[in-house]
Amino acid sequence: MDTVVSGIRSTGNLHLGNYFGAVTNFLKMQNENNCFFFIADYHSLTTHPKPDDLHANIKQVLAEYLACGIDPETATVFIQSDVPEVTELYLLLNMNAYVGELERTTSFKEKIRKQPDNINAGLLTYPVLMAADIIIHRAHKVPVGKDQEQHLEMTRRFARRFNTLYGVDFFPEPDAYNFGKKLLKIPGLDGSGKMGKSEGNGIFLADTAQVIRKKVMKAVTDTGPQKPGEKPSEPVENLFTIMKVVSDPCTVKYFRDKHATCEIRYGDMKKQLAEDIIKFTEPIRERIAEILADKKYLAAVVSQGAEKARQSASRTIREVREIIGYRPF
Ligand code: TYM
């Protein structure tokens, strides 16, 4: 049985990228493995140091994950800040993480471009905290989207470095995982790049049917007329990528064929895509509302998750302290 860890920041609602990049894989794994799922609320402070309502954000993201089908009876579902052991491992791993390698991380370079007035040390050491999240449970697999691939490479490096430095075979080297083998990048509706929480290009699981229709109908497609034999442009290919995950294969084929023969009408394609997204998200949206209203249930999930996660984390920390040489007198 493998140990699996997955997480999400608490900075915004869940979108289709989160769902198809990470959650679907986690759902397939939760029954056969030792699975941990958590809300990364420490990480959220690297970009949102003073959220309007941190607690409400965490609650919303938790309810959304549970609504997707993550089962707290099978998986350990918890909040990162409920497990302080992770901060100790973060500190210890920081001693063997080098500023040069952290500065070269793509996500760090992106973030400092986006928030030049807040280049905090937490941003620099983000991959170290993420590695601590994963290896504190001695995980083997981490279901994530393509954007997290480099962080997973770094996690493996930190785990390997610890093992080599202390001459032990303690931490497994965890792999970024997708059942389809290739990690996914779900694009946004704005023509280029990935779907994100704050890029204004996403469809959220909590969006109403009306909002979804409006967003999809406004999605970028081609500017000029299509020429025979031409491959779909990036914005059009992006719509096909989203269609592939929410629509029936026959629907995708229908529009692919229409594109190949230059008969495609993007308005029709978008209408179909919007309806397929609505069909997919509607039951989840209803569940989110039900779960959010059930405060007792949420409180029980969180306290049970914290207890289970702390058990696993404190076992690791005890051994790590022993390995490094912190021993009781
Ligand atoms: P976050 O909150 O940005 O995203 C959560 C998960 O969703 C995936 N994802 C996507 N997948 C495909 N296409 C997209 N457009 C897309 N957008 C997001 C992400 O790859 C991720 O799997 N650093 C993490 C949170 C984290 C974590 C961890 C994850 C902290 N510690 C330990 C796993 C294990 C993050 O920012 O995810």
Boltz pocket constraint, residues with backbone or C-beta under 6 A from the ligand:
constraints:
  - pocket:
      binder: B
      contacts: [[A, 5], [A, 6], [A, 7], [A, 8], [A, 9], [A, 10], [A, 16], [A, 17], [A, 18], [A, 19], [A, 20], [A, 21], [A, 22], [A, 40], [A, 43], [A, 129], [A, 130], [A, 133], [A, 134], [A, 142], [A, 143], [A, 144], [A, 145], [A, 146], [A, 147], [A, 148], [A, 184], [A, 185], [A, 186], [A, 187], [A, 194], [A, 195], [A, 196]]
      max_distance: 6.0
